[in-house]
Amino acid sequence: MNEIAIANYQKECWKTYKNKVGIPIDYCYLHGNPVKVHVPLDTACGGIMIIGAYPTAHFNAIGKERDVPVGDHLYPFSSEKYFDGSYVREVDSGREIEELYLKPLNINRSQTWITDLVKVFLFKEGHAKKYERLGFKHNLVDRKQFISLAKESVPFINDEINICKPKVIIGLGAEVNSVLLDRSIASATEIIAKGEKQIYVLNSVGYEYYACPHPGILMRESELSSKWKSVLIKTLEEIKILIC
């Protein structure tokens, strides 16, 4: 039954997401490659659900420009390798989730539901400037639109929760948690720092919810990243008790 529900959701999300959140259907990369909707592929039910912000992309070297987004990776928080025109690269997000979250919880991807709140790649200002220099004339969806798009995307996450019925939901980063917990960025950051369990209520059902640091911050070698790693270690110990 879950397999049918998951497949139906994936198809519906793929077909309707852009229209429902206000993204142009013809939203594309430099050479016309469509920016795709990232539906979840790791879809284990009844366990851990991890919600990130939005997908990253594949980056190529084009002429004098480096790190130009040109296409989508394969699935949320993927770890595939590819050649960018200069050297072999790896999508970091999958490795980060593995090292920072899954290994400490003693679980693997097949036991999780992994997804993004906003389900399409968003261009940062630097990306847009590179596109402009390369002669791209179409409209791009800007990273600054994340919060508004995230709010429009909540119904899709709720559909996923209804199917997944997770024991624990993990929200990654202040922005994701501010939207899902309906708090300010500052308040969401405080919740992450405290590592205290929240309750996400959907259709009168309360789900155990933990606001956690974004992997990108944790992977930096700095005093701040060390602080957030300490917070995460304590939070994951509490989550381990819930999923045992």
TORKOL-4160 file (C-alpha; in steps of 0.2 Angstrom, whole numbers, padded with zeros to 4 digits, m for minus):
244
<pt num="1" X="0000" Y="0000" Z="0000"/>
<pt num="2" X="0014" Y="0012" Z="0004"/>
<pt num="3" X="0023" Y="0008" Z="m0012"/>
<pt num="4" X="0007" Y="0014" Z="m0022"/>
<pt num="5" X="0005" Y="0029" Z="m0011"/>
<pt num="6" X="0024" Y="0034" Z="m0013"/>
<pt num="7" X="0023" Y="0031" Z="m0032"/>
<pt num="8" X="0007" Y="0042" Z="m0034"/>
<pt num="9" X="0015" Y="0056" Z="m0024"/>
<pt num="10" X="0031" Y="0056" Z="m0034"/>
<pt num="11" X="0021" Y="0057" Z="m0050"/>
<pt num="12" X="0010" Y="0071" Z="m0043"/>
<pt num="13" X="0024" Y="0081" Z="m0036"/>
<pt num="14" X="0034" Y="0079" Z="m0052"/>
<pt num="15" X="0019" Y="0085" Z="m0062"/>
<pt num="16" X="0012" Y="0099" Z="m0051"/>
<pt num="17" X="0026" Y="0106" Z="m0040"/>
<pt num="18" X="0032" Y="0120" Z="m0051"/>
<pt num="19" X="0015" Y="0127" Z="m0055"/>
<pt num="20" X="0009" Y="0126" Z="m0037"/>
<pt num="21" X="0023" Y="0135" Z="m0029"/>
<pt num="22" X="0024" Y="0148" Z="m0043"/>
<pt num="23" X="0040" Y="0142" Z="m0053"/>
<pt num="24" X="0039" Y="0144" Z="m0072"/>
<pt num="25" X="0037" Y="0127" Z="m0081"/>
<pt num="26" X="0051" Y="0131" Z="m0093"/>
<pt num="27" X="0064" Y="0135" Z="m0079"/>
<pt num="28" X="0080" Y="0129" Z="m0086"/>
<pt num="29" X="0099" Y="0129" Z="m0085"/>
<pt num="30" X="0111" Y="0137" Z="m0097"/>
<pt num="31" X="0109" Y="0126" Z="m0112"/>
<pt num="32" X="0090" Y="0123" Z="m0110"/>
<pt num="33" X="0091" Y="0108" Z="m0099"/>
<pt num="34" X="0076" Y="0109" Z="m0088"/>
<pt num="35" X="0078" Y="0112" Z="m0069"/>
<pt num="36" X="0069" Y="0096" Z="m0063"/>
<pt num="37" X="0058" Y="0093" Z="m0048"/>
<pt num="38" X="0068" Y="0083" Z="m0035"/>
<pt num="39" X="0056" Y="0070" Z="m0028"/>
<pt num="40" X="0062" Y="0059" Z="m0014"/>
<pt num="41" X="0069" Y="0042" Z="m0019"/>
<pt num="42" X="0075" Y="0037" Z="m0002"/>
<pt num="43" X="0057" Y="0033" Z="0005"/>
<pt num="44" X="0058" Y="0021" Z="0020"/>
<pt num="45" X="0042" Y="0023" Z="0030"/>
<pt num="46" X="0041" Y="0023" Z="0049"/>
<pt num="47" X="0058" Y="0028" Z="0053"/>
<pt num="48" X="0069" Y="0044" Z="0051"/>
<pt num="49" X="0063" Y="0058" Z="0040"/>
<pt num="50" X="0077" Y="0071" Z="0035"/>
<pt num="51" X="0071" Y="0087" Z="0027"/>
<pt num="52" X="0084" Y="0098" Z="0018"/>
<pt num="53" X="0083" Y="0116" Z="0011"/>
<pt num="54" X="0084" Y="0114" Z="m0008"/>
<pt num="55" X="0094" Y="0103" Z="m0021"/>
<pt num="56" X="0112" Y="0108" Z="m0027"/>
<pt num="57" X="0117" Y="0106" Z="m0045"/>
<pt num="58" X="0131" Y="0099" Z="m0056"/>
<pt num="59" X="0144" Y="0113" Z="m0060"/>
<pt num="60" X="0154" Y="0114" Z="m0075"/>
<pt num="61" X="0169" Y="0124" Z="m0081"/>
<pt num="62" X="0163" Y="0134" Z="m0097"/>
<pt num="63" X="0176" Y="0145" Z="m0105"/>
<pt num="64" X="0184" Y="0156" Z="m0092"/>
<pt num="65" X="0169" Y="0153" Z="m0080"/>
<pt num="66" X="0171" Y="0140" Z="m0066"/>
<pt num="67" X="0157" Y="0132" Z="m0055"/>
<pt num="68" X="0143" Y="0136" Z="m0068"/>
<pt num="69" X="0127" Y="0126" Z="m0063"/>
<pt num="70" X="0122" Y="0116" Z="m0079"/>
<pt num="71" X="0111" Y="0102" Z="m0073"/>
<pt num="72" X="0103" Y="0092" Z="m0058"/>
<pt num="73" X="0110" Y="0079" Z="m0048"/>
<pt num="74" X="0101" Y="0062" Z="m0047"/>
<pt num="75" X="0091" Y="0063" Z="m0030"/>
<pt num="76" X="0090" Y="0073" Z="m0014"/>
<pt num="77" X="0107" Y="0073" Z="m0005"/>
<pt num="78" X="0115" Y="0062" Z="m0018"/>
<pt num="79" X="0134" Y="0058" Z="m0018"/>
<pt num="80" X="0137" Y="0054" Z="m0037"/>
<pt num="81" X="0154" Y="0059" Z="m0045"/>
<pt num="82" X="0156" Y="0068" Z="m0061"/>
<pt num="83" X="0168" Y="0077" Z="m0072"/>
<pt num="84" X="0166" Y="0096" Z="m0073"/>
<pt num="85" X="0177" Y="0099" Z="m0088"/>
<pt num="86" X="0192" Y="0102" Z="m0077"/>
<pt num="87" X="0192" Y="0088" Z="m0064"/>
<pt num="88" X="0182" Y="0075" Z="m0055"/>
<pt num="89" X="0170" Y="0082" Z="m0042"/>
<pt num="90" X="0158" Y="0074" Z="m0030"/>
<pt num="91" X="0141" Y="0080" Z="m0024"/>
<pt num="92" X="0145" Y="0083" Z="m0006"/>
<pt num="93" X="0128" Y="0083" Z="0002"/>
<pt num="94" X="0126" Y="0064" Z="0002"/>
<pt num="95" X="0143" Y="0061" Z="0010"/>
<pt num="96" X="0138" Y="0075" Z="0023"/>
<pt num="97" X="0122" Y="0067" Z="0028"/>
<pt num="98" X="0131" Y="0050" Z="0029"/>
<pt num="99" X="0145" Y="0056" Z="0040"/>
<pt num="100" X="0135" Y="0068" Z="0051"/>
<pt num="101" X="0118" Y="0060" Z="0053"/>
<pt num="102" X="0117" Y="0042" Z="0047"/>
<pt num="103" X="0132" Y="0034" Z="0054"/>
<pt num="104" X="0130" Y="0042" Z="0071"/>
<pt num="105" X="0112" Y="0035" Z="0071"/>
<pt num="106" X="0118" Y="0018" Z="0066"/>
<pt num="107" X="0106" Y="0018" Z="0051"/>
<pt num="108" X="0108" Y="0019" Z="0032"/>
<pt num="109" X="0099" Y="0027" Z="0018"/>
<pt num="110" X="0088" Y="0013" Z="0015"/>
<pt num="111" X="0080" Y="0016" Z="0032"/>
<pt num="112" X="0077" Y="0034" Z="0029"/>
<pt num="113" X="0065" Y="0046" Z="0020"/>
<pt num="114" X="0076" Y="0060" Z="0013"/>
<pt num="115" X="0069" Y="0075" Z="0005"/>
<pt num="116" X="0070" Y="0094" Z="0002"/>
<pt num="117" X="0058" Y="0107" Z="0007"/>
<pt num="118" X="0060" Y="0117" Z="m0009"/>
<pt num="119" X="0062" Y="0104" Z="m0023"/>
<pt num="120" X="0071" Y="0114" Z="m0037"/>
<pt num="121" X="0088" Y="0121" Z="m0038"/>
<pt num="122" X="0089" Y="0140" Z="m0034"/>
<pt num="123" X="0102" Y="0151" Z="m0041"/>
<pt num="124" X="0113" Y="0162" Z="m0030"/>
<pt num="125" X="0119" Y="0179" Z="m0036"/>
<pt num="126" X="0136" Y="0173" Z="m0042"/>
<pt num="127" X="0128" Y="0160" Z="m0052"/>
<pt num="128" X="0116" Y="0172" Z="m0061"/>
<pt num="129" X="0131" Y="0184" Z="m0065"/>
<pt num="130" X="0140" Y="0169" Z="m0073"/>
<pt num="131" X="0125" Y="0166" Z="m0083"/>
<pt num="132" X="0124" Y="0184" Z="m0088"/>
<pt num="133" X="0142" Y="0184" Z="m0094"/>
<pt num="134" X="0138" Y="0168" Z="m0104"/>
<pt num="135" X="0124" Y="0176" Z="m0113"/>
<pt num="136" X="0109" Y="0168" Z="m0105"/>
<pt num="137" X="0093" Y="0178" Z="m0107"/>
<pt num="138" X="0080" Y="0168" Z="m0098"/>
<pt num="139" X="0073" Y="0171" Z="m0080"/>
<pt num="140" X="0081" Y="0162" Z="m0065"/>
<pt num="141" X="0073" Y="0157" Z="m0049"/>
<pt num="142" X="0084" Y="0167" Z="m0036"/>
<pt num="143" X="0090" Y="0160" Z="m0019"/>
<pt num="144" X="0083" Y="0175" Z="m0011"/>
<pt num="145" X="0065" Y="0167" Z="m0015"/>
<pt num="146" X="0069" Y="0152" Z="m0003"/>
<pt num="147" X="0057" Y="0157" Z="0011"/>
<pt num="148" X="0042" Y="0161" Z="0000"/>
<pt num="149" X="0045" Y="0146" Z="m0010"/>
<pt num="150" X="0047" Y="0135" Z="0006"/>
<pt num="151" X="0031" Y="0141" Z="0013"/>
<pt num="152" X="0022" Y="0136" Z="m0003"/>
<pt num="153" X="0031" Y="0119" Z="m0002"/>
<pt num="154" X="0024" Y="0115" Z="0015"/>
<pt num="155" X="0009" Y="0105" Z="0008"/>
<pt num="156" X="0021" Y="0094" Z="m0002"/>
<pt num="157" X="0031" Y="0090" Z="0014"/>
<pt num="158" X="0015" Y="0087" Z="0023"/>
<pt num="159" X="0009" Y="0074" Z="0010"/>
<pt num="160" X="0026" Y="0066" Z="0012"/>
<pt num="161" X="0024" Y="0065" Z="0031"/>
<pt num="162" X="0006" Y="0058" Z="0029"/>
<pt num="163" X="0014" Y="0044" Z="0019"/>
<pt num="164" X="0030" Y="0041" Z="0028"/>
<pt num="165" X="0023" Y="0043" Z="0046"/>
<pt num="166" X="0040" Y="0044" Z="0053"/>
<pt num="167" X="0046" Y="0041" Z="0071"/>
<pt num="168" X="0057" Y="0056" Z="0070"/>
<pt num="169" X="0058" Y="0071" Z="0058"/>
<pt num="170" X="0075" Y="0080" Z="0057"/>
<pt num="171" X="0074" Y="0098" Z="0049"/>
<pt num="172" X="0091" Y="0104" Z="0043"/>
<pt num="173" X="0096" Y="0122" Z="0045"/>
<pt num="174" X="0088" Y="0138" Z="0052"/>
<pt num="175" X="0078" Y="0142" Z="0036"/>
<pt num="176" X="0070" Y="0125" Z="0035"/>
<pt num="177" X="0066" Y="0125" Z="0053"/>
<pt num="178" X="0059" Y="0143" Z="0053"/>
<pt num="179" X="0046" Y="0138" Z="0040"/>
<pt num="180" X="0041" Y="0121" Z="0046"/>
<pt num="181" X="0040" Y="0127" Z="0065"/>
<pt num="182" X="0033" Y="0144" Z="0060"/>
<pt num="183" X="0046" Y="0154" Z="0069"/>
<pt num="184" X="0058" Y="0168" Z="0065"/>
<pt num="185" X="0076" Y="0163" Z="0059"/>
<pt num="186" X="0082" Y="0169" Z="0076"/>
<pt num="187" X="0070" Y="0159" Z="0085"/>
<pt num="188" X="0074" Y="0143" Z="0074"/>
<pt num="189" X="0092" Y="0146" Z="0077"/>
<pt num="190" X="0089" Y="0146" Z="0096"/>
<pt num="191" X="0079" Y="0130" Z="0095"/>
<pt num="192" X="0093" Y="0121" Z="0085"/>
<pt num="193" X="0106" Y="0127" Z="0098"/>
<pt num="194" X="0095" Y="0120" Z="0113"/>
<pt num="195" X="0093" Y="0103" Z="0104"/>
<pt num="196" X="0076" Y="0101" Z="0112"/>
<pt num="197" X="0062" Y="0090" Z="0104"/>
<pt num="198" X="0048" Y="0099" Z="0096"/>
<pt num="199" X="0031" Y="0092" Z="0090"/>
<pt num="200" X="0026" Y="0094" Z="0072"/>
<pt num="201" X="0007" Y="0092" Z="0072"/>
<pt num="202" X="m0002" Y="0087" Z="0056"/>
<pt num="203" X="m0020" Y="0081" Z="0055"/>
<pt num="204" X="m0021" Y="0080" Z="0074"/>
<pt num="205" X="m0005" Y="0068" Z="0075"/>
<pt num="206" X="0010" Y="0074" Z="0084"/>
<pt num="207" X="0027" Y="0069" Z="0076"/>
<pt num="208" X="0043" Y="0070" Z="0086"/>
<pt num="209" X="0053" Y="0084" Z="0077"/>
<pt num="210" X="0071" Y="0090" Z="0080"/>
<pt num="211" X="0078" Y="0105" Z="0072"/>
<pt num="212" X="0097" Y="0102" Z="0068"/>
<pt num="213" X="0111" Y="0111" Z="0061"/>
<pt num="214" X="0114" Y="0112" Z="0042"/>
<pt num="215" X="0127" Y="0100" Z="0036"/>
<pt num="216" X="0136" Y="0114" Z="0026"/>
<pt num="217" X="0139" Y="0123" Z="0042"/>
<pt num="218" X="0145" Y="0108" Z="0051"/>
<pt num="219" X="0158" Y="0103" Z="0038"/>
<pt num="220" X="0168" Y="0120" Z="0040"/>
<pt num="221" X="0183" Y="0119" Z="0050"/>
<pt num="222" X="0180" Y="0134" Z="0062"/>
<pt num="223" X="0175" Y="0137" Z="0080"/>
<pt num="224" X="0157" Y="0140" Z="0075"/>
<pt num="225" X="0156" Y="0123" Z="0067"/>
<pt num="226" X="0164" Y="0114" Z="0082"/>
<pt num="227" X="0150" Y="0122" Z="0093"/>
<pt num="228" X="0136" Y="0116" Z="0081"/>
<pt num="229" X="0144" Y="0098" Z="0080"/>
<pt num="230" X="0144" Y="0098" Z="0099"/>
<pt num="231" X="0125" Y="0102" Z="0099"/>
<pt num="232" X="0122" Y="0089" Z="0085"/>
<pt num="233" X="0130" Y="0075" Z="0095"/>
<pt num="234" X="0119" Y="0078" Z="0110"/>
<pt num="235" X="0103" Y="0079" Z="0099"/>
<pt num="236" X="0107" Y="0063" Z="0090"/>
<pt num="237" X="0110" Y="0054" Z="0106"/>
<pt num="238" X="0092" Y="0058" Z="0111"/>
<pt num="239" X="0086" Y="0053" Z="0093"/>
<pt num="240" X="0094" Y="0036" Z="0095"/>
<pt num="241" X="0084" Y="0033" Z="0110"/>
<pt num="242" X="0068" Y="0036" Z="0101"/>
<pt num="243" X="0072" Y="0025" Z="0086"/>
<pt num="244" X="0079" Y="0010" Z="0095"/>
